[in-house]
Amino acid sequence: MPGAKRAKNEFGGPWTEIKLDAVTDYLQFYQGALKNMGFETWYIDAFAGTGDRHAKVIKGGLLEAQPIEEGEEVLDGSARKALRINPPFTHYWFAEAHKGRQAQLAKLRTEFDQNITIYPGDANTGLRDLFGSRPWSDGPTKSKQRAVVFLDPFGMSVSFETLEVLAATKRVDVWYLFPRAATIQQLPHKHSALDHTKRGSLERIFGCADWDERFYAAQPAQGDFFGGTNSKDKIRLAKGDEIAAFARERFGSIFCYVSKPLPLLVNGNDFFELYCMSNNPRAIHLIEKGVKHVLKNYTPASRRTFGH
């Protein structure tokens, strides 16, 4: 709908564009590869937002012979980018829990002549419901269903149980933006500082409790000035790379293919890791081809240092 006002949904930075462009590039590859195979293809966006995003841009300067000023630009979000893929997917399924963003997302139906479903609730519940019903669970077209699922959560919103649901289909490619920094922030230096909330979040995202013994170790007690001993509180010895490696190990326990991550840095720190995962052995060669192209094109830019 030309001229229509697009709702404000501001988040991310330059790294966000790299993430979205990388996934979009894969979607185009995916649709091109499957277009003559007789499948019903789905694009599933579990945290769809409004379909747009507002980004801050710096305008002016010497090259433009204008005063430097901060402006705002409306850019396509993941949903809108996916809807522009040609050939289009057979089905588009968007989950969004926020009512205001749901309403804006619904307006995409007036712009695009596609089969769009909007799930108004928690993405983990929605994905379980979707893959537990027709045409995915049974029916004459069950074997024809194929999907790319994009998991771009707010914080640690994706449960490991959801990943297990996706892996069990054996017919979906999953692009998961793993919240590396947020996960590490839940792991305090001292084991005694691991409260119930932190422990619950970690067990939810890893799907196990093994991380405790992998990340923490007891330190030998030392005598104090008065001949006593200090407490034997466990200390986190695992660094960021070891914690991320444990996450990949967990992904590999349920998916037969887990790609190398596309790292996304903020202020020089590893904030996110973007993975492609699949549990479809017959398609691994094709998936690797598409992922290799994405990593080659976007890894150099993804390693740049961006601010918030």
C-alpha positions as CSV (number, residue, x, y, z in Angstrom):
1,M,0.0,0.0,0.0
2,P,2.0,3.0,-1.2
3,G,2.1,5.9,1.1
4,A,0.8,3.9,4.1
5,K,2.4,4.9,7.5
6,R,4.6,2.2,8.9
7,A,4.6,1.7,12.6
8,K,7.6,2.5,14.6
9,N,9.6,-0.6,15.8
10,E,13.1,0.6,16.7
11,F,15.8,-1.9,17.6
12,G,19.3,-3.1,16.8
13,G,22.0,-1.5,14.7
14,P,24.2,-2.2,11.6
15,W,24.6,-5.8,12.9
16,T,20.9,-6.2,12.6
17,E,21.0,-5.5,8.9
18,I,23.8,-8.1,8.5
19,K,21.7,-10.7,10.3
20,L,18.5,-10.0,8.3
21,D,20.4,-9.8,5.0
22,A,22.1,-13.1,5.8
23,V,18.8,-14.9,6.5
24,T,17.1,-13.3,3.5
25,D,20.0,-14.5,1.2
26,Y,19.4,-18.0,2.4
27,L,15.7,-17.7,1.9
28,Q,16.3,-16.8,-1.7
29,F,18.6,-19.7,-2.2
30,Y,16.1,-22.0,-0.5
31,Q,13.2,-21.0,-2.7
32,G,15.3,-21.2,-5.8
33,A,16.6,-24.7,-4.9
34,L,13.1,-26.1,-4.1
35,K,10.9,-24.4,-6.6
36,N,10.5,-27.4,-8.9
37,M,10.4,-30.2,-6.3
38,G,6.7,-30.1,-5.6
39,F,7.0,-29.0,-1.9
40,E,4.7,-26.7,0.0
41,T,7.3,-24.3,1.5
42,W,6.8,-22.3,4.7
43,Y,8.6,-19.2,6.1
44,I,8.1,-19.2,9.8
45,D,9.1,-16.1,11.8
46,A,8.6,-16.8,15.5
47,F,9.3,-13.2,16.7
48,A,8.0,-11.2,13.8
49,G,7.5,-7.8,15.3
50,T,5.7,-5.3,13.0
51,G,7.4,-6.3,9.8
52,D,9.5,-3.1,9.8
53,R,12.2,-1.6,11.9
54,H,13.2,2.0,12.5
55,A,17.0,2.7,12.5
56,K,18.9,5.8,13.4
57,V,21.1,7.3,10.6
58,I,23.6,10.1,10.5
59,K,23.0,12.5,7.6
60,G,25.1,15.4,6.3
61,G,28.8,16.1,6.7
62,L,31.5,17.4,4.4
63,L,30.7,15.1,1.6
64,E,27.1,16.1,1.5
65,A,27.9,19.8,2.2
66,Q,25.2,19.7,4.9
67,P,25.2,20.0,8.7
68,I,25.6,16.7,10.5
69,E,22.3,15.5,12.1
70,E,20.8,12.3,13.3
71,G,17.8,11.1,11.4
72,E,15.6,8.0,11.2
73,E,15.0,5.6,8.4
74,V,12.3,2.9,8.0
75,L,13.8,-0.4,6.9
76,D,12.2,-3.7,6.1
77,G,12.1,-6.2,9.0
78,S,12.4,-10.0,8.7
79,A,8.7,-10.5,7.8
80,R,8.6,-7.9,5.0
81,K,12.0,-9.1,3.6
82,A,10.7,-12.7,3.4
83,L,7.5,-11.6,1.7
84,R,9.6,-10.0,-1.1
85,I,11.3,-13.3,-1.9
86,N,10.6,-14.6,-5.4
87,P,9.4,-17.2,-6.0
88,P,7.3,-16.7,-2.8
89,F,6.8,-19.3,-0.1
90,T,3.5,-21.2,-0.2
91,H,2.8,-20.2,3.4
92,Y,3.9,-17.4,5.8
93,W,3.5,-17.9,9.5
94,F,4.3,-15.1,11.9
95,A,4.1,-15.2,15.7
96,E,3.9,-12.0,17.8
97,A,2.8,-11.7,21.4
98,H,2.4,-7.9,21.5
99,K,-1.1,-6.8,20.5
100,G,0.1,-3.5,19.0
101,R,2.7,-5.2,16.8
102,Q,0.2,-7.9,15.9
103,A,-2.1,-5.2,14.4
104,Q,0.7,-3.7,12.4
105,L,1.8,-7.1,11.2
106,A,-1.7,-7.8,10.0
107,K,-1.5,-4.9,7.7
108,L,1.0,-6.8,5.6
109,R,-2.0,-8.8,4.2
110,T,-3.2,-5.6,2.4
111,E,0.3,-5.2,0.8
112,F,1.1,-8.7,-0.2
113,D,-1.0,-11.3,-1.9
114,Q,0.3,-14.2,0.1
115,N,-1.0,-16.8,2.5
116,I,-0.2,-15.1,5.8
117,T,-1.1,-16.5,9.2
118,I,-0.5,-14.5,12.4
119,Y,-0.2,-16.4,15.7
120,P,-1.1,-14.0,18.6
121,G,0.8,-15.5,21.4
122,D,4.0,-17.0,22.8
123,A,6.2,-18.3,20.0
124,N,7.2,-21.5,21.8
125,T,3.5,-22.5,22.2
126,G,2.7,-21.5,18.7
127,L,5.4,-23.6,17.1
128,R,4.4,-26.6,19.2
129,D,0.8,-26.1,18.0
130,L,1.7,-25.6,14.4
131,F,3.9,-28.7,14.1
132,G,1.5,-30.8,16.1
133,S,-1.4,-30.2,13.7
134,R,-2.2,-30.6,10.0
135,P,-0.7,-30.5,7.5
136,W,2.6,-31.1,9.5
137,S,1.5,-33.9,11.8
138,D,-0.7,-35.9,9.4
139,G,-2.8,-35.8,6.3
140,P,-2.2,-36.5,2.6
141,T,0.3,-33.6,2.1
142,K,2.4,-34.2,5.3
143,S,5.4,-35.4,3.3
144,K,5.3,-32.3,1.1
145,Q,5.8,-29.7,3.9
146,R,9.1,-28.0,4.1
147,A,10.0,-24.8,6.1
148,V,12.6,-22.3,7.1
149,V,12.1,-21.2,10.7
150,F,13.7,-18.0,11.9
151,L,14.2,-17.7,15.7
152,D,15.2,-14.1,16.5
153,P,14.2,-14.0,20.2
154,F,14.0,-11.2,22.7
155,G,16.7,-12.3,25.2
156,M,16.5,-16.0,26.1
157,S,13.0,-16.6,24.9
158,V,13.5,-19.8,22.9
159,S,13.3,-22.9,25.0
160,F,15.4,-26.0,24.2
161,E,12.1,-28.0,24.1
162,T,11.1,-25.8,21.1
163,L,14.3,-26.7,19.3
164,E,13.5,-30.4,20.0
165,V,10.0,-29.9,18.4
166,L,11.7,-28.4,15.3
167,A,14.3,-31.1,15.1
168,A,11.6,-33.9,15.4
169,T,10.0,-32.7,12.1
170,K,13.1,-33.5,10.1
171,R,11.8,-31.2,7.5
172,V,12.8,-27.7,8.6
173,D,15.9,-25.5,8.4
174,V,16.3,-23.4,11.5
175,W,18.1,-20.1,11.7
176,Y,18.6,-19.4,15.4
177,L,20.1,-16.1,16.8
178,F,21.6,-17.6,19.9
179,P,21.8,-14.9,22.7
180,R,25.4,-15.5,23.6
181,A,26.0,-12.4,25.8
182,A,22.6,-12.7,27.6
183,T,23.3,-16.4,28.4
184,I,26.8,-15.6,29.8
185,Q,25.3,-12.8,31.9
186,Q,23.2,-15.4,33.7
187,L,26.3,-17.2,34.8
188,P,27.8,-15.2,37.8
189,H,31.4,-15.6,38.8
190,K,30.5,-17.3,42.1
191,H,28.3,-20.4,42.1
192,S,26.5,-19.2,45.2
193,A,25.1,-16.2,43.2
194,L,23.2,-18.6,40.9
195,D,19.6,-17.9,42.1
196,H,16.5,-19.8,41.1
197,T,15.7,-17.4,38.3
198,K,19.1,-17.6,36.7
199,R,19.2,-21.4,37.0
200,G,15.8,-21.7,35.5
201,S,16.7,-19.6,32.5
202,L,19.9,-21.6,31.8
203,E,18.2,-24.9,32.1
204,R,15.5,-23.7,29.8
205,I,17.9,-22.6,27.1
206,F,20.3,-25.5,27.4
207,G,17.6,-28.2,28.0
208,C,19.7,-29.7,30.8
209,A,21.5,-29.1,34.1
210,D,24.9,-30.4,33.0
211,W,26.2,-26.9,32.4
212,D,26.6,-26.5,36.2
213,E,29.4,-29.1,36.6
214,R,30.9,-28.1,33.2
215,F,31.2,-24.4,34.0
216,Y,31.9,-24.3,37.8
217,A,34.6,-25.9,39.9
218,A,35.4,-25.8,43.7
219,Q,38.4,-23.9,44.7
220,P,40.6,-25.2,47.5
221,A,40.1,-23.6,50.9
222,Q,42.8,-21.3,52.1
223,G,43.7,-20.4,55.7
224,D,42.9,-16.9,56.9
225,F,44.8,-14.7,59.3
226,F,43.3,-16.4,62.3
227,G,43.9,-20.0,61.3
228,G,40.4,-20.5,59.8
229,T,39.5,-21.4,56.3
230,N,37.5,-19.7,53.6
231,S,34.3,-21.2,52.2
232,K,34.6,-23.6,49.3
233,D,32.4,-21.7,47.0
234,K,32.6,-22.9,43.4
235,I,33.9,-20.4,40.8
236,R,33.0,-20.2,37.1
237,L,36.1,-21.3,35.2
238,A,34.4,-21.5,31.8
239,K,35.0,-18.5,29.5
240,G,32.7,-17.2,26.8
241,D,34.0,-19.5,24.0
242,E,33.6,-22.6,26.2
243,I,30.0,-21.6,27.0
244,A,29.2,-21.0,23.3
245,A,30.8,-24.4,22.5
246,F,28.6,-26.1,25.1
247,A,25.5,-24.5,23.4
248,R,26.7,-25.9,20.0
249,E,27.2,-29.3,21.6
250,R,23.6,-29.2,22.9
251,F,22.3,-28.2,19.4
252,G,24.3,-31.1,17.9
253,S,22.6,-33.5,20.3
254,I,19.2,-33.0,18.5
255,F,20.2,-31.7,15.0
256,C,22.4,-33.7,12.6
257,Y,23.6,-30.5,11.0
258,V,24.7,-27.4,12.9
259,S,26.6,-24.7,11.0
260,K,29.5,-22.6,12.1
261,P,28.1,-19.5,13.7
262,L,27.9,-16.1,12.1
263,P,29.2,-13.9,14.9
264,L,27.6,-10.5,15.5
265,L,29.5,-8.0,17.6
266,V,28.4,-5.0,19.6
267,N,31.1,-2.7,20.9
268,G,33.7,-5.3,20.0
269,N,32.0,-8.0,22.1
270,D,30.4,-11.2,20.9
271,F,26.7,-10.5,21.6
272,F,25.0,-13.0,19.3
273,E,25.8,-16.1,17.2
274,L,23.6,-16.9,14.2
275,Y,23.3,-20.6,13.4
276,C,21.6,-22.7,10.7
277,M,20.5,-26.1,11.9
278,S,18.7,-29.0,10.4
279,N,17.7,-32.6,11.2
280,N,17.1,-33.6,7.5
281,P,20.0,-35.9,6.5
282,R,19.0,-36.1,2.9
283,A,19.2,-32.3,2.5
284,I,22.5,-31.6,4.3
285,H,24.5,-31.3,1.1
286,L,22.1,-28.7,-0.3
287,I,21.8,-26.8,3.1
288,E,25.6,-26.7,3.4
289,K,25.9,-25.1,0.0
290,G,23.5,-22.3,0.9
291,V,25.1,-21.8,4.3
292,K,28.6,-21.7,2.9
293,H,27.5,-18.9,0.5
294,V,26.0,-16.9,3.4
295,L,29.0,-17.3,5.7
296,K,31.4,-16.3,2.9
297,N,29.4,-13.2,2.1
298,Y,28.6,-11.9,5.6
299,T,31.2,-13.1,8.0
300,P,33.7,-10.3,7.1
301,A,31.1,-7.6,7.9
302,S,29.8,-9.4,10.9
303,R,33.2,-9.3,12.6
304,R,33.3,-5.5,12.5
305,T,32.8,-3.6,15.7
306,F,29.5,-1.8,15.9
307,G,28.0,0.3,18.6
308,H,24.5,-0.1,20.1
